[in-house]
Amino acid sequence: MVIRFSHEYKNEVVIIYSKFYGLEPEKRERIINAALKEFARNGFEKASTNGIIREAGISKGSLFNYFNSKKELYLFLFDYIQEIINKIYAEVDWKETDLFERMRQIGLIKFKIMKQYPQAFDFFKNAGDESAPEVKSEIAAIGKELIESGFGLGYKNIDLTKFRDDMDREKMMNIITWTILSFAEQQRNKVGSFGDISIDLLGEWDGYFDILKRCFYKKEEQ
């Protein structure tokens, strides 16, 4: 499975899960939220499809009218997360070419989306610690693709002339990337649920951006 940021990808998912997408949106969301909650709480192996059915309020066994197996349902949830991630990037002003201003903008939009869909991000966070052999390799591939795609978009058309000329540009970008990833991991480990994240997080993030900017931007660009 590969994460892709495209309208064509969304169409492919709808075709593959045509029965599920044929449901009323309210029922579809009930099933998705029940599955996100169950997998986030118990992991892949211990998650109960009966628990998902009860939580969603659907008839016993009906879940497998839409998904062939628990694994297929589990991996489908990453397609759902793809849709949510698309919402983030759809709001970004791509005309902004200053790297740190763009990252601030993405951070604010991401914060808003996380507050709207906390169960999806809770599921994704816990999936990163999933050890079940049946899905572990797929999760690793999804995580890798998601990070590469995210940074690929985030760094696209950035004004590199603002960076210092007396330092290796690739190394500067690597340090910025590592800082972003490390900070994000730290914050993920602090929260029990993404529904509890605070707007203060963005202020803390700004402090790191200001330091990086002073380190790597030309003086006249700081």
C-alpha positions in Angstrom: 0.0 0.0 0.0 1.3 3.4 -0.9 0.1 6.8 0.3 -0.5 9.2 -2.6 -1.8 12.7 -2.5 -4.1 12.6 -5.5 -7.8 12.8 -6.6 -7.2 9.7 -8.8 -6.1 7.7 -5.7 -9.4 8.6 -3.9 -11.4 7.4 -6.9 -9.5 4.1 -6.8 -10.3 3.6 -3.2 -14.0 4.3 -3.8 -14.1 1.7 -6.6 -12.3 -1.0 -4.5 -14.7 -0.4 -1.5 -17.7 0.4 -3.6 -20.1 -1.4 -1.2 -18.8 0.5 1.8 -18.9 3.9 0.0 -22.4 3.1 -1.1 -23.5 3.4 2.6 -25.1 6.5 4.0 -22.2 8.9 5.1 -23.4 8.8 8.8 -23.3 5.0 8.9 -20.0 4.9 7.1 -18.5 7.3 9.7 -19.8 5.3 12.6 -18.1 2.2 11.3 -14.8 4.1 10.6 -14.8 5.7 14.1 -15.6 2.4 15.8 -12.7 0.7 14.0 -10.3 3.5 14.7 -11.2 3.4 18.4 -10.9 -0.4 18.6 -7.6 -0.7 16.8 -6.1 2.3 18.6 -7.1 0.8 22.0 -6.1 -2.8 21.5 -3.8 -3.0 18.5 -4.3 -5.2 15.5 -4.1 -8.7 17.0 -6.3 -8.0 20.0 -8.8 -5.8 18.3 -12.3 -7.4 18.2 -14.4 -7.1 15.1 -17.4 -7.9 17.3 -16.4 -4.8 19.4 -16.4 -2.7 16.3 -19.8 -4.0 15.3 -21.3 -3.2 18.7 -19.7 0.2 18.8 -20.9 1.1 15.3 -24.4 -0.3 16.0 -24.5 -2.5 12.9 -25.8 -6.1 12.5 -23.5 -9.0 13.4 -21.4 -10.1 10.5 -22.4 -7.2 8.3 -18.9 -5.7 8.5 -17.6 -8.4 6.3 -20.1 -7.4 3.6 -17.8 -4.4 3.1 -14.3 -5.8 4.0 -13.0 -9.3 3.4 -11.0 -9.5 6.6 -9.9 -7.7 9.7 -6.6 -6.9 7.9 -8.4 -5.3 5.0 -10.4 -3.1 7.3 -7.2 -2.2 9.2 -5.4 -1.2 6.1 -8.5 0.7 4.8 -8.2 3.0 7.7 -4.9 4.3 6.3 -6.8 5.2 3.1 -9.2 7.2 5.4 -6.2 8.9 7.0 -5.0 9.7 3.5 -8.3 11.7 2.9 -7.7 13.6 6.2 -4.1 14.4 5.2 -5.4 15.7 1.9 -7.6 18.2 3.8 -4.4 19.6 5.4 -2.6 20.2 2.2 -5.7 21.5 0.4 -5.6 24.5 2.8 -2.0 25.4 2.4 -1.1 28.6 0.6 1.6 27.2 -1.8 2.5 30.7 -2.9 4.3 31.1 0.4 7.9 30.3 -0.4 9.5 31.1 3.0 10.2 27.6 4.5 9.5 28.5 8.1 6.4 30.5 7.3 5.1 27.6 5.3 5.9 25.2 8.2 4.1 27.4 10.6 1.1 27.5 8.3 1.1 23.7 7.9 1.4 23.3 11.6 -1.6 25.5 12.3 -3.8 23.7 9.7 -2.6 20.3 11.0 -3.5 21.4 14.6 -7.0 22.3 13.5 -7.5 19.0 11.6 -6.1 16.9 14.5 -8.7 18.5 16.8 -11.4 17.6 14.3 -10.3 14.0 13.8 -8.5 13.0 17.0 -9.4 9.3 16.7 -7.8 9.0 13.3 -4.5 10.5 14.6 -4.7 8.3 17.8 -5.0 5.3 15.5 -2.1 6.4 13.4 0.1 7.1 16.4 -0.6 3.7 17.9 -0.1 2.0 14.5 3.5 3.1 14.6 4.1 0.8 17.6 2.2 -2.1 16.0 4.3 -5.4 16.1 1.8 -7.8 14.5 3.7 -9.6 11.7 0.5 -9.6 9.6 0.6 -5.9 9.1 4.0 -4.7 10.3 5.6 -4.4 6.9 2.7 -2.6 5.4 2.7 0.0 8.3 6.5 0.5 7.8 6.0 1.2 4.1 3.1 3.6 4.8 5.0 5.5 7.4 8.0 5.9 5.1 5.9 7.0 2.1 3.9 9.4 4.3 7.1 11.1 5.6 8.7 11.4 2.2 5.5 12.7 0.5 4.9 15.2 3.3 8.4 16.7 3.2 8.3 16.6 -0.6 5.3 18.8 -0.6 6.4 20.9 2.3 9.7 21.8 0.7 8.4 22.2 -2.8 9.2 25.6 -4.4 10.9 26.9 -1.3 13.0 30.1 -1.8 16.5 28.6 -1.2 18.2 32.0 -1.8 17.3 32.9 1.8 19.7 30.3 3.2 23.3 31.1 4.0 25.9 30.5 1.3 28.7 29.4 3.6 27.0 26.2 4.7 26.2 23.0 2.9 22.5 23.4 1.9 21.7 19.7 2.0 23.1 19.4 5.5 21.0 22.5 6.6 17.9 20.9 5.2 18.7 17.6 6.9 19.0 19.3 10.3 15.7 21.1 9.8 14.0 17.8 8.8 15.5 15.9 11.8 14.4 18.7 14.1 10.8 18.6 12.8 10.6 14.8 13.0 12.1 14.7 16.5 9.9 17.4 17.8 6.8 15.8 16.4 7.7 12.4 17.9 8.3 14.1 21.3 4.9 15.7 21.2 3.1 12.5 20.1 4.6 10.7 23.1 3.3 13.3 25.5 -0.4 13.1 24.6 -2.8 10.4 25.5 -5.1 11.5 22.7 -4.8 14.1 20.0 -8.1 15.5 21.2 -6.1 16.9 24.2 -3.3 18.7 22.3 -3.0 22.4 23.1 -2.5 25.5 20.9 0.5 26.2 23.2 2.3 23.5 21.1 2.5 25.9 18.2 4.2 28.6 20.3 6.8 26.1 21.4 7.3 25.1 17.7 7.8 28.7 16.8 10.7 28.9 19.2 12.5 26.2 17.4 11.8 27.8 14.0 13.2 31.1 15.2 16.5 29.4 16.3 16.8 27.5 13.0 16.1 30.6 11.1 18.8 32.5 12.9 21.2 29.6 12.3 20.6 29.0 8.6 19.2 32.2 7.0 21.2 35.1 5.8 21.2 38.0 8.3 19.1 40.2 6.0 16.5 37.4 5.7 16.1 36.8 9.4 
